[in-house]
Amino acid sequence: MSNSQSSLPSSSSSSQSSSFKQLMQHPQALKILGCVVGVVGSLLVYGLLQERIMTRPYETDGENEEYFKFSVFLVLSNRLLSCLMAMGILAYSRGNVQPVAGIHRYCAVSLSNVIATYCQYEALKYVSFPVQTLGKCAKMIPVMIWGYLINQRRYVMQDYFIAAGVTLGCTMFALYGDVSSSAAKHHGKGGKDTSMYGVGLMLGYLGFDGFTSTFQDKLFKGYQMETYNQMLWVNLCSASISALWLFSDSAFFDAVAFVGRHPAVLQDICTLSVAAMLGQLCILYTIREFGALLFATIMTTRQFLSILLSCLIFMHPLTFMQWLGTAMVFGSLYYQAYLKNQRATSVATVSEMREPSASGAETGEKNATV
């Protein structure tokens, strides 16, 4: 009797391990796991390096310290590498490298994208990375506003409740704790005025980034355009705009001189650009293979992990109310993903129910005709 009882746990554990092995051997499960690791891993590295470059000093001769101040230079390096990647993929797949739409359309999207990314990097000089990341979670609010103004989209009451939950959570985070960045404190600029300037930059990011995605849908609607063709020309125009911006006030030469004095920053910038490029590839693959729902869930998880890692690595103490605000934001975003799943399931069920009735009607009509 005892032998049979002792064999039960071992048999159950072996069955669990075998079922796990069967799951991991399933190609779909491996694809999903690869998407999660690819998106989360690359964007976690991107976020941590972003904070390292913009908020931590680079030493000179072990004594003097300098902070990297050239946000547009980071935009330029990211866009150039993404442009080369898109060009390589189109050359390998023999895709169309010619612009499908007018250049002015690509430039319009690129200009708002460059300004949004500049605001994102620049904000780290004034507010902490958790504030920046949490603020980016509120992207759905300007997207809803621009969607209504540009595309006349309508939203249900649940969308407004989710937007209100995200806004309330962000407000709680900003009001009930220190939100200044370490760079601002180092330069003696910590305080409400500095924080408000950083929040203003984040509002600029949200406005321009929401405009970019909505305007992109509007401008390129009706064009038979490959994803990598659009990526090539949008990134090429973004790189051109960034270069013009840098050369207009000689910031390009100052950035190159900084890299010459601090070679370590070049490694950080290159790794940042590679992480951004890989993240972009993983995002496109995830959306194409599994749709926007899984992608939204992965991105929400990645943003929460970014805040957690930043607090641990760069020592950002958060108050109880700030953690509560964070929980409210991510709770709202996960609830949004749940609602999208429910809507997708209900639409699929309705379409399945319509097919038999339609076939039955056709059979009835045929019998009546005979």
Secondary structure, 3 states (H helix, E strand, C coil): CHHHHHHHHHHHHHHHHHHHHHHHHCHHHHHHHHHHHHHHHHHHHHHHHHHHHHHCCEEECCCEEECCCCHHHHHHHHHHHHHHHHHHHHHHHCCCCCCCCCHHHHHHHHHHHHHHHHHHHHHCCCECHHHHHHHHHHHHHHHHHHHHHHHCCCCCHHHHHHHHHHHHHHHHHHHCCCCECHHHHHCCCCCHHHHHHHHHHHHHHHHHHHHHHHHHHHHCCCCCCCHHHHHHHHHHHHHHHHHHHHHHCCHHHHHHHHHHHCHHHHHHHHHHHHHHHHHHHHHHHHHHHHHHHHHHHHHHHHHHHHHHHHHHHCCCCCCHHHHHHHHHHHHHHHHHHHHHHHHHHHHHHHHHHHHHHHHHHHHHHHHHHC
